[in-house]
Amino acid sequence: MAGSTPVQASTQSSDALVGLALNAVSQVSAGTTGPDDVAALIETMGRAARGAAAVLAIADTATRNHALLATADAIADARTALLEANAADLTAARERDLAPALLDRLELDRARIGSMARGLRDIAAQDDPVGTLSADVRRPSGLSIARMRVPIGVIGVVYESRPNVTADAAGICLKSGNAVILRGGSEAVRSNRVIAAAVQVGLAAAGLPGECVQLVPTTDRAAVGALLGLREHLDVLIPRGGKSLVARVAAEATVPVIKHLDGICHVYIDAGADAARAVAVAVDAKTFRYGICGAMETLLVHRDMAGAVLAPLGAALEDEGVEIRGCERTRAWLPRANAASAADWDTEYLGPILAVRIVDDLEQAIAHIAAHGSGHTDAIVTESVSRARTFVRRVDSSSVMVNAATCFADGAEYGLGAEIGISTDRLHVRGPVGVLGLTTEKYVVNGDYLTRGGG
């Protein structure tokens, strides 16, 4: 938090430190009265982050891992306080009629808190990319040229609903040697503050500046605008939330943005697929969790598979309370399905609604995905190696899957420990963004007193 001083964890318990941090946050939040105050606060935090980034960039692997493991322990120790804070957030969110998908993202339970702590430990266990060198290339001039992995610098993360992002983003940034400024949504403010306090425990235990990870202490929306213009102190912005938030950040930010706008994910059931297992994949892709960006929103079924797939699929989804919106051919097999409109093929529902279309062949499936997909995650269910290869080669998404549910599109499932976001951009990183994605490269050039002028 801005202006904080590391506290030695050996002299105070994790619970005491959490209490101190929460008190400090509430005092700072109460002190902001207008846009000018918020802009000044963000400027101060940015300057502090830049200084902390210089310290973190040269911290050794053991120190950064110590901070991660101590943070994981502090989150586990603060479980009761975190559940209470989250319960209060959920109550307030329901009073505001927050959408079910957002409530699902907001809710924490013991399993999700345990997953947060495990994610931090998994990040600590990963190889450290910072400082690693590629193989030297010897040039005719005598120069020896390699590339070194280095931190980006200061990361800004603007997010909604998901309090686990506070832990994930802090952990990934610490491991990759980047300072981070976190601006969570007002709906998760209590949960975020407890998690951020636990991060401060971890930083203190490792002897790192508290400014390495700062949570914006105000819920004033002016803070987002101030972050978007923090060009002097911020190197990259990562938005995680609804389409309107991401679109605003992408349009107004004065620094590079790592983002995805939509998660319009498809599963295509190919001719000759194992019908029972194809149905299982499709049902899981839709119902595992409606609110995740990797949830399937459109199912494409080869016309030869309609008879074997649609009836059991319809029954399974009806049991789950999922509404099917189908094309005309789909409704011939599923009369209880509602008619799909043109807008349904371009909609990310984040809820119990599924669009279904019968297609003539693989070509038509690929064309549909190209026309309506968001470049996030798309899957084929098939027994054909050649058609799987065609699908993988031609579908231009950040994750392309074969015989797997799209809900596997997740940093932890990809072995990243956690993710700070998923990018559908082509530069500088694509797909789930983990530790490696928050580093860049610099050239390291060695010579033997070489000169270019020949003198």
C-alpha positions in Angstrom: 0.0 0.0 0.0 1.2 3.5 -0.8 3.6 4.8 1.8 3.7 1.6 3.9 6.8 0.4 5.7 7.6 -3.3 5.8 6.7 -4.8 9.2 8.9 -7.6 10.6 6.7 -10.7 10.6 8.7 -12.2 13.4 7.3 -9.7 15.9 3.6 -9.6 15.0 1.2 -12.3 14.0 -0.4 -12.6 10.6 -3.8 -11.7 12.1 -2.4 -8.6 13.7 -0.8 -7.5 10.5 -4.0 -8.0 8.6 -5.8 -5.8 11.1 -3.2 -3.1 10.9 -3.4 -3.1 7.1 -7.2 -3.0 7.0 -7.2 -0.1 9.4 -4.6 1.8 7.3 -6.6 1.2 4.1 -9.9 2.5 5.6 -8.1 5.6 6.8 -6.6 6.4 3.4 -9.9 5.7 1.7 -11.8 8.1 4.0 -9.3 10.8 3.2 -10.0 11.0 -0.6 -12.6 13.6 -1.3 -12.5 14.4 -5.0 -10.8 13.6 -8.4 -7.8 15.8 -7.6 -7.2 13.8 -4.4 -7.6 10.5 -6.3 -5.2 11.6 -9.0 -2.6 12.7 -6.4 -3.0 9.3 -4.6 -2.5 7.4 -7.9 0.5 9.5 -8.7 2.1 8.9 -5.3 1.4 5.1 -5.7 3.0 5.1 -9.1 6.1 6.9 -8.0 6.4 4.4 -5.0 5.9 1.5 -7.4 8.6 2.6 -9.7 11.0 2.8 -6.7 9.9 -0.6 -5.4 10.3 -2.1 -8.9 14.0 -1.2 -8.9 14.4 -3.1 -5.7 12.4 -6.1 -6.8 14.2 -6.4 -10.1 17.5 -7.2 -8.3 16.0 -9.3 -5.6 17.2 -12.9 -5.8 14.9 -15.9 -6.5 15.0 -17.0 -2.9 13.8 -13.7 -1.6 10.9 -13.5 -4.1 9.9 -17.1 -3.3 10.0 -16.4 0.4 7.5 -13.6 -0.1 5.2 -15.9 -2.1 5.3 -18.7 0.4 4.8 -16.3 3.4 1.8 -14.7 1.5 0.3 -18.2 0.9 0.6 -18.9 4.6 -0.9 -15.6 5.6 -3.9 -16.1 3.3 -4.5 -19.5 4.9 -4.1 -18.0 8.4 -6.6 -15.2 7.5 -9.2 -17.7 6.1 -11.8 -16.8 8.7 -11.4 -13.1 8.3 -11.5 -13.5 4.5 -14.7 -15.6 4.6 -16.4 -12.9 6.8 -15.2 -10.1 4.5 -16.4 -12.0 1.4 -19.8 -12.7 3.0 -20.2 -9.0 3.6 -19.2 -8.3 -0.1 -21.8 -10.9 -1.3 -24.6 -9.4 0.8 -23.9 -5.9 -0.6 -23.6 -7.3 -4.1 -27.0 -9.0 -3.9 -28.5 -5.8 -2.6 -27.2 -4.1 -5.7 -28.7 -7.0 -7.9 -25.4 -8.0 -9.3 -25.7 -10.6 -12.1 -25.4 -14.3 -11.1 -22.1 -14.6 -13.2 -20.6 -11.8 -11.2 -21.8 -13.2 -7.9 -20.2 -16.5 -8.9 -16.9 -14.8 -9.6 -17.1 -12.9 -6.3 -17.8 -15.8 -4.0 -15.1 -17.3 -2.0 -15.3 -20.6 0.0 -12.7 -22.7 1.8 -11.8 -24.5 -1.4 -11.3 -21.3 -3.4 -9.2 -19.8 -0.6 -7.1 -23.0 -0.5 -6.7 -22.7 -4.3 -5.4 -19.2 -3.9 -2.8 -20.3 -1.5 -1.8 -23.3 -3.6 -1.5 -21.1 -6.6 1.1 -18.9 -4.8 3.0 -22.0 -3.8 2.9 -23.3 -7.3 4.3 -20.0 -8.6 7.1 -20.2 -6.1 7.9 -23.7 -7.3 8.3 -22.6 -10.9 11.6 -21.9 -12.5 12.6 -18.3 -12.3 12.9 -16.7 -15.8 14.4 -13.5 -14.5 18.1 -13.2 -15.5 18.1 -16.3 -17.7 20.2 -16.1 -20.9 19.5 -17.6 -24.3 22.4 -19.4 -26.0 25.2 -17.2 -27.2 25.4 -16.5 -30.9 28.9 -15.7 -32.2 29.0 -13.2 -35.0 31.8 -12.9 -37.6 32.8 -9.6 -36.0 33.7 -11.4 -32.8 30.6 -10.3 -30.9 28.9 -12.8 -28.6 25.2 -12.1 -28.5 22.5 -13.5 -26.1 19.2 -12.4 -24.8 18.3 -12.0 -21.1 14.9 -12.2 -19.5 14.1 -9.2 -17.4 11.0 -7.8 -15.6 8.7 -5.4 -17.5 8.7 -2.9 -14.6 5.4 -1.7 -13.1 2.2 -3.5 -13.9 -1.3 -2.0 -13.4 -4.3 -4.4 -13.0 -7.9 -3.1 -13.1 -10.4 -5.9 -12.3 -13.9 -6.6 -11.2 -15.6 -9.1 -9.0 -12.8 -11.8 -8.6 -10.9 -11.3 -5.4 -8.6 -14.2 -6.3 -7.1 -11.8 -8.9 -5.6 -9.9 -6.0 -3.5 -12.9 -4.9 -2.8 -14.2 -8.4 -1.7 -10.9 -9.8 0.5 -10.1 -6.8 2.1 -13.6 -7.0 2.8 -13.5 -10.7 4.2 -10.0 -10.5 6.4 -10.9 -7.5 7.8 -14.0 -9.2 8.5 -12.0 -12.4 10.2 -9.2 -10.6 7.5 -6.6 -11.3 5.9 -4.1 -9.0 2.1 -4.0 -9.3 -0.7 -1.5 -8.6 -4.1 -3.3 -8.1 -7.4 -1.6 -8.6 -10.2 -4.0 -7.7 -13.9 -3.5 -8.1 -16.0 -2.0 -5.3 -18.1 -5.2 -5.1 -15.1 -7.1 -3.7 -13.5 -4.3 -1.7 -13.6 -6.1 1.7 -12.2 -9.4 0.3 -9.5 -7.6 -1.7 -8.3 -5.7 1.4 -7.9 -8.8 3.5 -5.9 -10.5 0.6 -3.8 -7.4 0.1 -3.0 -7.3 3.8 -1.8 -10.9 3.6 0.4 -9.9 0.7 1.9 -7.2 2.9 2.7 -9.9 5.5 4.5 -11.9 2.8 6.5 -8.9 1.6 7.5 -8.0 5.2 8.6 -11.5 5.9 11.0 -11.4 2.9 12.2 -7.9 3.7 10.8 -6.4 0.5 9.2 -3.0 0.3 5.5 -3.0 0.8 5.2 -0.8 -2.3 6.0 -3.8 -4.5 2.3 -4.7 -4.3 -0.2 -1.8 -3.7 -4.0 -2.0 -3.6 -5.7 1.2 -4.6 -7.4 2.1 -1.3 -10.3 4.0 -2.7 -13.3 2.7 -4.6 -13.7 6.1 -6.4 -14.1 5.4 -10.1 -11.7 8.3 -10.8 -8.9 6.0 -9.8 -9.3 4.0 -13.0 -9.0 7.1 -15.1 -5.9 8.2 -13.2 -4.3 4.8 -13.8 -5.1 5.0 -17.5 -3.0 8.1 -17.7 -0.1 7.1 -15.5 2.3 6.8 -18.3 5.4 8.0 -16.4 5.2 5.3 -13.8 3.2 2.4 -15.4 4.5 0.1 -18.2 1.6 -2.2 -18.9 -2.1 -2.3 -17.9 -4.1 -5.5 -17.6 -8.0 -5.2 -17.4 -10.0 -8.1 -16.1 -13.8 -7.7 -16.1 -16.8 -6.9 -18.2 -16.6 -5.8 -21.9 -17.3 -2.2 -21.1 -14.3 -2.0 -18.6 -11.9 -3.7 -21.0 -13.0 -1.6 -24.0 -12.6 1.6 -21.9 -9.1 0.6 -20.8 -8.0 -0.4 -24.3 -9.4 2.9 -25.7 -8.1 5.3 -23.1 -4.9 3.8 -21.7 -1.6 5.7 -22.5 0.4 2.5 -21.9 0.3 -0.9 -23.6 -2.7 -3.1 -22.6 -2.8 -6.9 -22.3 -6.5 -8.0 -22.7 -9.3 -10.0 -24.1 -12.7 -8.5 -24.7 -15.0 -11.5 -25.0 -15.0 -15.2 -24.3 -17.2 -16.5 -27.1 -15.9 -20.0 -27.0 -17.0 -22.8 -29.3 -17.1 -26.6 -29.3 -17.4 -28.4 -32.6 -18.6 -32.0 -32.6 -17.1 -33.6 -35.7 -18.5 -36.5 -37.8 -17.6 -39.8 -36.4 -16.9 -38.5 -32.9 -17.7 -40.8 -29.9 -21.2 -39.4 -29.2 -21.4 -40.2 -25.5 -18.0 -38.7 -24.7 -18.7 -35.7 -27.0 -21.8 -34.9 -25.1 -19.9 -35.2 -21.8 -17.3 -32.7 -23.1 -19.9 -30.3 -24.3 -21.9 -30.4 -21.1 -18.8 -29.8 -19.0 -17.7 -27.0 -21.3 -21.0 -25.2 -20.7 -21.8 -26.0 -17.0 -18.5 -26.3 -15.2 -18.8 -22.6 -14.3 -21.0 -20.3 -16.3 -19.1 -17.1 -15.2 -15.6 -18.0 -16.6 -14.4 -16.7 -19.9 -13.6 -20.2 -21.0 -17.2 -21.4 -20.8 -18.6 -22.6 -24.1 -21.2 -20.2 -25.5 -21.9 -21.9 -28.9 -22.0 -25.6 -29.8 -21.5 -26.6 -33.4 -22.7 -30.1 -34.4 -21.9 -31.9 -37.7 -25.2 -32.8 -39.4 -24.3 -36.5 -39.3 -24.0 -36.3 -35.5 -27.2 -34.5 -34.7 -29.3 -37.7 -34.2 -26.8 -39.2 -31.8 -25.8 -36.1 -29.9 -28.7 -33.6 -29.6 -31.3 -35.6 -27.6 -28.9 -36.7 -24.8 -27.3 -33.2 -24.8 -30.7 -31.6 -24.5 -31.7 -33.8 -21.7 -28.5 -33.2 -19.8 -28.7 -29.5 -20.2 -32.3 -29.4 -19.2 -31.4 -31.1 -16.0 -28.8 -28.3 -15.4 -31.4 -25.6 -16.2 -29.6 -24.5 -19.3 -31.7 -22.8 -22.0 -30.9 -23.9 -25.6 -31.2 -21.4 -28.5 -31.0 -23.4 -31.7 -30.9 -22.9 -35.4 -33.8 -24.2 -37.5 -32.2 -27.6 -38.0 -31.4 -27.9 -34.3 -35.0 -27.2 -33.3 -36.1 -30.0 -35.6 -34.3 -32.4 -33.2 -35.0 -30.3 -30.1 -38.5 -28.9 -30.4 -38.3 -27.4 -26.9 -35.3 -25.2 -27.8 -35.9 -21.5 -28.5 -35.1 -20.1 -31.8 -31.6 -18.5 -32.0 -31.4 -15.0 -33.4 -28.4 -13.6 -35.3 -27.3 -11.9 -32.1 -27.0 -15.2 -30.3 -24.0 -16.2 -32.3 -22.1 -13.1 -31.1 -23.1 -13.2 -27.4 -21.1 -14.1 -24.4 -23.8 -15.2 -22.0 -21.8 -16.0 -18.9 -24.9 -17.8 -17.7 -27.1 -20.9 -18.4 -27.8 -20.2 -22.1 -26.3 -22.1 -25.0 -26.5 -21.4 -28.7 -26.5 -24.5 -30.9 -26.0 -24.8 -34.7 -25.9 -27.8 -37.0 -23.2 -27.4 -39.7 -22.6 -29.3 -42.8 -18.9 -30.0 -42.4 -15.6 -28.9 -40.8 -15.3 -26.1 -43.3 -18.6 -24.5 -42.2 -17.6 -24.9 -38.5 -14.3 -23.1 -39.0 -16.1 -20.4 -41.0 -18.6 -19.9 -38.2 -15.9 -19.6 -35.6 -14.0 -17.1 -37.8 -17.1 -15.0 -38.2 -18.4 -15.1 -34.7 -15.6 -16.1 -32.4 -13.6 -13.8 -30.1 -10.2 -15.5 -30.5 -10.3 -16.9 -26.9 -10.7 -20.7 -26.9 -12.3 -23.1 -29.4 -12.4 -26.9 -29.4 -13.0 -29.8 -31.7 -14.3 -33.2 -30.6 -13.2 -35.7 -33.2 -11.7 -39.2 -33.9 -9.9 -37.9 -37.0 -6.3 -36.9 -36.6 -6.3 -35.1 -40.0 -9.4 -33.0 -39.2 -8.0 -32.2 -35.8 -4.8 -30.9 -37.4 -6.8 -28.9 -39.8 -8.9 -27.3 -37.0 -5.8 -26.6 -34.9 -4.0 -25.0 -37.9 -6.8 -22.9 -39.2 -8.7 -21.7 -36.1 -7.0 -18.5 -35.0 -7.6 -18.4 -31.2 -5.3 -18.0 -28.3 -6.2 -21.6 -27.2 -7.3 -24.3 -29.6 -8.2 -27.7 -28.1 -8.8 -31.2 -29.3 -11.1 -33.5 -27.4 -11.1 -31.3 -24.3 -13.6 -28.9 -22.7 -13.0 -25.2 -23.2 -13.2 -24.6 -19.5 -9.6 -25.9 -19.3 -8.5 -22.6 -20.6 -6.9 -21.5 -17.3 -3.4 -20.6 -16.2 -3.4 -23.2 -13.4 -4.5 -25.9 -15.8 -1.7 -24.9 -18.2 0.9 -25.3 -15.4 1.3 -21.6 -14.9 0.4 -21.8 -11.2 -2.1 -19.0 -11.8 -2.8 -16.4 -14.4 -2.9 -12.6 -14.4 -5.3 -12.6 -17.4 -5.9 -14.2 -20.8 -4.8 -12.3 -23.9 -6.3 -12.6 -27.3 -3.8 -10.1 -28.7 -0.9 -11.3 -30.8 1.6 -9.0 -29.1 3.4 -9.3 -26.7 1.8 -12.5 -25.2 -1.2 -14.7 -26.1 -3.4 -17.0 -24.1 -3.2 -17.3 -20.3 -0.6 -14.9 -19.0 1.7 -16.3 -16.3 5.2 -15.4 -15.0 7.0 -15.7 -18.3 4.4 -13.4 -20.0 5.3 -10.6 -17.6 9.0 -10.6 -18.6 10.6 -9.1 -21.7 14.1 -9.4 -23.2 17.2 -7.4 -23.5 20.3 -8.1 -25.6 23.5 -8.9 -23.8 26.5 -8.3 -26.1 30.1 -9.3 -25.3 33.2 -8.4 -27.2 37.0 -8.5 -26.7 37.7 -4.8 -26.8 36.1 -4.7 -30.2 35.7 -1.6 -32.3 33.6 -1.2 -35.4 35.7 1.4 -37.1 38.7 -0.8 -37.7 41.0 1.4 -35.6 
